Amino acid sequence: MQYYTDNGRMLMVSDMAENLSGSEIIKLAAEIKEMQAKGNQVFNYTIGDFDPNIFEIPAFLKEKIIESYSKNLTNYPASNGELVLREAVSRLLHTRLGLEYNENQILVSSGSRPLIYAAYKTIVDAEDHIIFPSPSWNNNHYTHLMGAKAICIETTKQNNFMPLASDIEPHMSKAALISLCSPLNPTGTTFTKRGLEQICELILEENAKRSDIEKPVYLLYDQVYWMLNYGENIHFDPVNLYPEMKDYTIYIDGMSKAFASTGLRIGWAQGPQKIIKKMQNILGHIGAWAPKAEQHAAAQFLLNDKEVNNYLDDFKPAIKERLNAIYNGFISLKERGLPVDAIKPQASIYLTVQIDIVGKKQVTGEAIQNTKEATEFILRQAGIAMVPFYAFGASKNSNWYRISVGTCQLDQVDDFITALSNALEQLH
């Protein structure tokens, strides 16, 4: 694609920027806004965010934010995060996960995204190989930003869309980084204990083969949804399974999801102190710092176990109730013979669903040719917006979708299922 100024001169940009694709979710959002502007109701379950009118941030946290601003905590924060917050995170990791990281092994940023970028930039050189599963959130784009080579493992329903060690093993010798997420965005599924153990074993075995002057293979482990596990589901992490993994693991975490506080922009990473320091240097040049007032308020909140527990005791059941309601609706449609399926909720705010309508004919007689057309049909005919897995790096013909319930009104779920049923019954 070529771009021209008003005087006709062609504008050239870097190869990276020229070939960086935009967000599929943002493209879908434009269609949704167009429909809503015309007065159409849309069940918009696309964005991994919360409607603050349904899910407010903790009242105690809000109170402390206001208090922090009243104390004029509005200048630059420490470049690695305010000490009081890093100490609070250290305590949180110790008391709730049994992980031991001191304040110098923790880095605070304006949400999790800058930390993921900084971790990639710290570890990965151009032409390095990065292993990641699909679907997964943004790994394909971060790999492109680094000028690295992607080794994309496409996962399947049979393993709840979680990657297997057997998929990764053939590529270990050339890997610089393995990027994993559990609970996984977009699927809401998690690693089994043995599944994650086997991947850790591969990393430890590979690093034992590499010399002291070779870069080891690192593991980026995004666990930002770890507090949102449901039922008997348990969160597992690399260092608790294998303490030796502490030298090679960079965790990504934050406030956004477990406390419905996406707009507060408070994320943190923990890992080997040298890696954390290099990530700090990168973010220092970018200036991707969390606001100082919010950091001090977050520290007070995280140190108050009663307030944290009280919030989660209300918040988690409300999310789970929505996930289960939509899951049960999909299973009821499946039992009626309609071409849908779903994976039982395990964690996070996401539900994985299948809508298998490619090849089916509409009332116009036209057949739905591909997943893009299937997605548009569901949006136009049912007023339902979901994100197809191809937006997360899966193949274009995948018929699986992510539903996010952070904006879901519970009393609208029956209407949502009815609208989907009516649309599917048009097809033959």
Summary of the structure (lengths in Angstrom):
residues: 428
radius of gyration: 22.3
end to end distance: 39.5
largest distance: 66.0
contacts: 1401
relative contact order: 0.16
helix: 46%
strand: 15%
